[in-house]
Amino acid sequence: MFAIHFYEKNISVLSQCLRRIPEVDESIRIKGRNGKVVDVIQIEENKYQVQVVLEKLIKKELLLKDDKKKRR
């Protein structure tokens, strides 16, 4: 088992114990977001730091209230 720490721009995104180490350019899904592995760095014998680039979240626009309705 390996301790894998996923980082995006030096911000910790996820830490997991995995049996397999992710490879560079591998597609990955973290917290419902798709991404790619950019770099894998071995810190200790069983600790790895993985740099990922996640796709940007698209925020939905809020619906505007219709204040033109008649009030009773």
Order of alpha helices (4+ residues) and beta strands (2+ residues): beta-beta-beta-beta-beta
